[in-house]
Amino acid sequence: MAFGFSLSRTVSSSFHWEALSSPLSSPNLLIGTPLNTSPPSLSGKHFHFGKRFVVFSKRISGLEEAMRIRRERELRTSTTSKKGPPLRRGKVSPRLPVPDHIPKPPYVGSPLLPEISSEYQIPDFEGLAHMRAACELAARVLDYAGTLVRPSVTTNEIDKAVHQMIIDAGAYPSPLGYGLFPKSVCTSVNECMCHGIPDSRQLQDGDIINIDVTVYLNGYHGDTSKTFLCGNVNDALKRLVKVTEECLNKGIAVCKDGALFRKIGKRISEHAEKYGYGVVDRFVGHGVGTVFHSEPLIFHHRNDRPGSMVEGQTFTIEPILTLGSTDSVTWEDYWTTLTADGLPAAQFEHTILITRTGAEILTKC
């Protein structure tokens, strides 16, 4: 599940309803205003969010340039982009049952989100075979889900079909029951950045929809997503979707043993900025394997996060690009997150394995 965790750039050492980060130890990090989006089950927790700023003068010019590009892009898109009808919440049907014989992740049955593991996930030989199988299944399910996308189909119908295919394969749909998430897949339409809950809304001609599939098979999670076109989509949205997929591929291309994690965000941002698109910094990629979400956290925007990749690691890269502002709002369901200006967003995601010379895409269909 591309639960690109909500970090709003920086997280303290306790967990938000979508994420847990390692403690911040660098004196160059500034903690900002708390984000007012925590669910009732976690209301007793205290969360701090803010921005990462590096104070070394040699990097200020780069940050200023990125900020200038962002201001120019938002000014341009605010005057040239047209919003469609705003996304409205439909009726959410009851969660679907999973047969008792199918093994379930340990978080199922708990209303709380599990902590993000601080350990990198590096499967052994047998584990990697299980990981490949989970990722291969996730890729096939996503490909099948894409064939269902057409005008008049509801996202709830897509969820039901995905759910059935996953349990027929003897796997568990990882999103179901994760922090009270009520469905087996995420369906994010138009201005929905991510974590859209399937409901009774019918897809419309010209929509775009991200479908985010994660399966739990033989003790391992496989995680992938893709943005699909519904009917006759205009050229502006087709370009956004195309460039977002290109950004994912460019991010993967820099990955190999010993490569700096921050190169992913740099390469993605460079490509997105050529087209005037915003790169969402609130949601990130993550380690994945026996644990749904773990370190390393993968930032898709320009950043100065330390750390290097290690051969054998498995993690996701899942950039979200926007036509307009990268600011967001979250519905009262605590999951569905939309662009603040109502302009469309697109996302793509793969689970990858770091090798000595590059990266293997495990969720490639």
Buried (B, 14 or more C-beta within 10 A) or exposed (E): BBBBBBBBBBBBEBBBBBBBBEEBEEEEBEBBEBBEBBBEBBEEEEBBBBEBBBEEEEEEEEBEEBEEBBEEBBEEBEEEBEBBEEBEBBEBBEBBEBEEEBEBBEBBEEEBBBEBBEEBBBBEEEBBEBBBBBBBBBBBBBBBBBEBBEEEBBBBBBBBBBBEBBBEBBBBBBBBBBBBBBBBBBBBBBBBBBBBBBBEBEBBEBBBBBBBBBBBBBEBBBBBBBBBBBEEBEEBBEBBBEBBBBBBBBBBEBBBBEBBBBBBBBBBBEBBBEBBBBBBBBBBBBBBBBBBBBBBBBBBBBBBBEEBBEEBBBBBBBBBBBBBBBEBBBBEBBBBBBBBBBBBBBBBBBBBBBBEEBBBBBBEB
